[in-house]
Amino acid sequence: MTQATRLAVIGAGAIGRTHIDRLQRSPTLELVGIADPTPAGEALARSLDLPWFADHRSLLEQLKPQGAIVATPNASHIPVALDCLERGVAALVEKPVADSVAEAQLLVDAQARSGVPVLVGHHRRHNPINRRARDIIQGGQLGQLVTANVMATFLKPDAYFDVAWRRVAGGGPVLINLIHEIDMLRFLVGEIVSVQAMDSRAVRGFEVEDSAAAVLRFANGAIGTVVLSDATASPWSWDFSAGEQGQYPRQQVQSHFIAGTQGSLSLPDLALWHYRGERSWHAELTREQTMVHLADPYQRQLEHFAGVIEGREHSLCSALDGLRTLQATLAVHEAAVSGQAIACTLAS
């Protein structure tokens, strides 16, 4: 019988608890302990009859897990991940990988020096829908990619903004929500090389934006748009359309559209459109439905992390991937503030 992969969770907030829940359900993964300095974190560990540590270094040194999920506040992602790598413990680092590109580069460099595996927690990459979409695109069924369009429009309730930091710069949908769309586009379409954007505060009037629109140029010549708002009564977003998380009601709509010279693809329904005969706007397009077996991307991500630790799989979202996604997301914010196109220079 294969021995379970021993994992620890550092940070028992909302996303940390998501990982804990999935680990508790898995027959091939073992949750060996929790590090979280809060009373709530301690209470959770006690309720699960698991070792609890206020300090993550004590957990790493005493339990010696094979891997650790770093689900701490964003500002501490890099210091905690570096502590893991220093002790030879693989790290699954929640997104965003860091608060700045310079910080993210520290993790990229440390991983290259140590050889200890790193996986950044952009969970949508593990959704079977996106894995199939990537296969379709890389298999050439769309031809040369030309455009990508994303809708990410939803409504955050008034009570969400009772927390002060959500009303000020850095607490809005660009830095909180857009990063998911940027990483998904990088995964499916390719590297982003430049960004133009504008934002708006017209609905709530807070210091932070409530809406934004970005135009992206990809290295392969494709261009893309993302329209983002957390102030709209709208169903057009991945969280509603894909049904990944039970807390959002599922809507039968599409949110992502990718078009090429030979065909086009909508997501999450995986409808493939192409011509059977004459390729002309006067000719009828044929719709083919691609089917996949749905699965929990968080569970898939943890199983992949175990495979990376054991050397059976390559990291689907490396430290450098996390850096590049962060860089492009920050570029959207910078472009909106400056009114200028921002180049996304690839890290060397």
HUWORA-V986508 format. One record per backbone hydrogen bond with DSSP energy under -0.5 kcal/mol. CO is the residue of the C=O (numbers start at 1). NH is the residue of the N-H. Records with the same first field share a line. If there is no record, write none. Layout:
CO = NH, NH
//
This chain:
5 = 7, 30
6 = 66, 67
7 = 32, 33
8 = 69
9 = 11, 35
10 = 71
13 = 17
14 = 18
15 = 19
16 = 20
17 = 21
18 = 22
19 = 23
20 = 24
21 = 25
22 = 26
23 = 26
28 = 5
29 = 31
30 = 7, 32
32 = 51
33 = 9
34 = 36, 53
35 = 11
38 = 42
39 = 43
40 = 44
41 = 45
42 = 46
43 = 47
44 = 48
45 = 50
46 = 49
51 = 34
53 = 36
55 = 59
56 = 60
57 = 61
58 = 62
59 = 63, 64
60 = 64
66 = 90
67 = 8
68 = 70, 92
69 = 10, 71
70 = 94
71 = 13
73 = 76
74 = 77
76 = 80
77 = 81
78 = 82
79 = 83
80 = 84
81 = 85
82 = 86
83 = 87
84 = 87, 89
85 = 88
88 = 90
90 = 68
91 = 93, 119
92 = 70, 94
93 = 121
100 = 104
101 = 105
102 = 106
103 = 106, 107
104 = 108
105 = 109
106 = 110
107 = 111
108 = 112
109 = 113
110 = 114
111 = 115
117 = 91
119 = 93
120 = 122
121 = 95, 123
122 = 125
123 = 126
124 = 127
127 = 130, 131
128 = 132
129 = 133
130 = 134
131 = 135
132 = 136
133 = 137
134 = 138
135 = 139
136 = 141
137 = 140
140 = 143
142 = 262, 263
144 = 261
146 = 223
147 = 259
148 = 225
149 = 257
150 = 227
152 = 229
154 = 232
157 = 160, 161
158 = 161
159 = 162
160 = 163
162 = 164
163 = 166
164 = 167
165 = 168
167 = 207, 208
168 = 171
172 = 176
173 = 177, 178
177 = 180, 181
178 = 181, 182
179 = 183
180 = 184
181 = 185
182 = 186
183 = 187
184 = 188
185 = 189, 190
191 = 219
193 = 344
194 = 217
195 = 342
196 = 215
198 = 213
200 = 210, 211
201 = 205
209 = 173
210 = 230
211 = 200
212 = 228
213 = 198
214 = 226
215 = 196
216 = 224
217 = 193, 194
218 = 221
222 = 218
223 = 148
224 = 216
225 = 150
226 = 214, 228
227 = 152
228 = 212
229 = 154
230 = 156
232 = 234
235 = 237
236 = 153
237 = 241
238 = 242
239 = 243
240 = 251
245 = 248
251 = 253
255 = 151
256 = 267
257 = 149
258 = 265
259 = 146, 147
263 = 260
264 = 273
265 = 258
266 = 270, 271
267 = 255, 256
270 = 272, 290
271 = 266, 273
272 = 288
273 = 264
274 = 286
278 = 280
280 = 283
286 = 274, 288
288 = 272, 290
292 = 294
295 = 297
296 = 300
297 = 301
298 = 302
299 = 303
300 = 304
301 = 305
302 = 306
303 = 307
304 = 308
305 = 309
306 = 310
307 = 312, 313
308 = 311
317 = 120
318 = 322
319 = 323
320 = 324
321 = 325
322 = 326
323 = 327
324 = 328
325 = 329
326 = 330
327 = 331
328 = 332
329 = 333
330 = 334
331 = 335
332 = 336
333 = 337
334 = 338
335 = 339
341 = 343
342 = 195
343 = 345
//
